[in-house]
């Protein structure tokens, strides 16, 4: 899939057929501060449920969002994953898709952390700060 930047015209390529709908997969997603990595998790993930209960991510209070963000490890390239971070153009860095606060559709950048897939298939494990 290609998402053309409205600002610079760069054609951002993604290895997905369309923007994914988090609600259909009972998922949450956050982009890192740079807007070039995505964290995707299941709303049934035990670590998520321990923090906020079995609550839909779109219904979290500002305090619950902050608690969840604070519990996450930093993004692999630095910075934090946050509810208000949008996806950004790989060329100019301007917004190409809204944040979890603004939309239910998300893009998966190369190198992202998708914890909803089988760990041996993706090689990732959902880890909160302070947990093993």
N, C-alpha and C positions, 0 to 999 in steps of 0.2 A: 504494500500500500504506500502511496505517496501523499504527503501533506505539504502543499505549497505554502510557503511563508508569505503572508499578505504584505509584509514590509520589504523584504529584499528579493522575493521571488524564488528563493532556494527551494529545491524539491527534496524534502526530508523523507527518506525511505525507512519503512518499518517492515519487519518480517511478520506481518499479520495481514489478514485479508480486509479488515475494516476496523474502525475504533471499537474496542470491546466495551460491553455494557456491564458494569460492575454489579448491578442489581440482578441480572439474569444468573450470574454465577455466585451470588451471595458473597461478594468480595468487597474489599476496600482497596484503595490505591492512594499512594502519595508520591509526589515528585520530590527530588532533592532540591536544595537551594539553587543549584545551577540549572535545574529544569531539564537535565539530560539523563536521568536515571529514574526508574519507576520501582516502587515497592508495592507488590500486590500480595494480599493475604486473604484467607478465608475468614468469614465472620464466625465460623465454628472452630477456629484455631484456639487451643486451650489457653495460650498466653494472652491472647486478645480478650477472651471471655473472663479470665482472672482479673483483668484490669477494669473492664467496663460492663461485664455481664454479657448476656446474649442479646445485645442491643444492636440494632441496625446502625451502621456507620453514619448514615445521613441524619440520625436522631441524637447523636452525641451532643452533650452540652459543651460550651467552650472550655469548661474545667476538665471534662473527660477527654476532649481532644488534646489539650495541653498535657495531661497525664500520659496519654498514649504516646504522643510525640517525644516526651521526655524519657520514656522508658526504652525507646529504640536506640540501638547503636548508631553511631554516625554512618553516613553514606560511605561506600567504599572509596569514593574519590574526594571525600571530605564534605563538610557541611552536614545538614540535617534533612531528614524527610519531614515535610510539614503539610498540613491540610490546605494551606493557602498558596502553596507553590504551584505555578502552572508549568505545563510542558513548554519548552523553549526551542526555537530554531537552532539547528546545529551550526548554522553559518553566522547569523547575526545576534542570536541570543534573545530575540524578542518572542513573545508568546505566540504559540501555534495551537494550543488547546488549553482549556480551562483547568483549574485546580479541582480537587475533590470537593471543595467548598462550592464550586460553581457548576459542575457537570457530573454526570454519572458515567460518561464515556471516557475511556483512557487509552493511551498509547504506551507501548512497551519498547523502550530504547534498548539497544544492544548493551549487554552487561548488567541489565536490571536484575532485581531480586524478586522472583516469583515463587512464593512459598507454598502456593496452592497446588503445585505440581509435585509429582513423586520426587523425593530428594535424589535418588540415583539417576533420574532422567535429567534434572536441571542442575544438580550439584549444589543446591542452596539449602540452608536451614534457617528457619525463622528464629532469631535470637534477640532477646531483649537485653538491655544493659543490666548487668548484675545477675544474669542467669547463665547456666552452663548449656 
